[in-house]
């Protein structure tokens, strides 16, 4: 019988509804959630994710995670000094700025 891993059983939950109660532990939780998503994406496994908040918040978070993924993939494939990597970094920077503007939250990665 195949063993199930704990991370396969429980989805990653990113709760953006506590925006008015931002503190270090909440930001740490958000950073851990995004880091876990990116680690699973690069590991090739499925990523069960649940995001709680309005559609614009969820869309901003999804877009920014996607841009983060593309940027990290470009670094891995082409290196830091490639034009493609620079373009993906620029798109990530714009996505982070858009996310911050819409949500009022700092993005956990730069």
C-alpha positions in Angstrom: 0.0 0.0 0.0 1.3 3.4 -1.0 2.0 5.8 1.9 0.4 9.3 1.8 2.4 12.3 2.6 1.0 14.8 5.0 1.4 17.7 2.6 -0.7 15.8 0.0 -3.6 15.5 2.4 -3.9 19.1 3.5 -4.3 22.1 1.1 -2.3 25.2 1.6 -4.7 27.9 2.9 -3.8 31.6 2.3 -6.2 33.8 4.2 -6.1 37.4 3.1 -9.1 38.4 5.2 -7.0 39.5 8.2 -5.5 42.5 6.3 -6.5 44.9 9.1 -4.6 42.8 11.7 -1.2 42.6 10.0 1.6 41.5 12.3 4.8 39.6 12.1 3.2 36.2 12.6 0.5 36.8 10.0 3.1 37.9 7.4 5.2 34.8 8.3 2.2 32.6 7.7 1.6 34.3 4.3 5.3 33.9 3.4 5.2 30.2 4.4 2.2 29.6 2.3 3.7 31.2 -0.8 7.0 29.4 -0.2 5.2 26.0 0.1 3.3 26.6 -3.2 6.5 27.5 -5.0 8.4 24.5 -3.6 5.6 22.2 -4.7 5.4 23.8 -8.2 9.1 23.2 -8.7 8.9 19.7 -7.3 6.3 18.8 -9.9 3.6 17.8 -7.6 0.0 19.1 -7.5 -0.6 22.2 -5.4 -4.0 22.1 -3.6 -4.4 25.8 -2.6 -7.3 27.6 -1.0 -7.3 31.4 -0.9 -9.8 33.3 1.1 -10.7 36.8 0.1 -12.3 38.9 -2.7 -11.7 38.0 -6.3 -9.3 40.9 -6.9 -7.2 39.8 -3.9 -7.2 36.2 -5.1 -6.4 37.2 -8.7 -3.5 39.4 -7.5 -2.1 36.7 -5.4 -2.4 34.1 -8.2 -0.8 36.4 -10.7 2.1 37.3 -8.4 2.8 33.7 -7.5 2.8 32.9 -11.2 5.2 35.7 -11.9 7.4 34.5 -9.1 7.4 31.0 -10.5 8.4 32.3 -14.0 11.2 34.4 -12.6 12.7 31.6 -10.6 12.4 29.3 -13.6 14.2 31.8 -15.8 17.0 32.1 -13.2 17.4 28.3 -13.2 17.3 28.0 -17.0 19.2 31.1 -18.2 21.0 32.6 -15.2 20.8 36.0 -13.6 22.4 38.0 -16.5 20.0 36.9 -19.3 17.6 39.2 -21.0 14.7 36.8 -20.5 15.5 36.8 -16.7 15.5 40.6 -16.6 12.1 40.7 -18.4 10.6 38.2 -16.0 12.0 40.1 -13.0 10.4 43.3 -14.3 7.1 41.5 -14.7 7.4 40.2 -11.2 8.2 43.6 -9.8 5.0 45.0 -11.5 2.9 42.2 -10.2 4.2 42.7 -6.7 3.5 46.4 -6.9 0.0 45.7 -8.2 -0.6 43.2 -5.5 0.6 45.6 -2.8 -1.5 48.5 -4.3 -4.7 46.4 -4.4 -4.4 44.6 -1.1 -2.2 46.9 1.0 -0.1 43.9 1.9 3.7 43.5 1.4 4.6 40.6 -0.9 6.8 38.2 1.1 9.5 37.7 -1.5 11.7 40.1 -3.5 
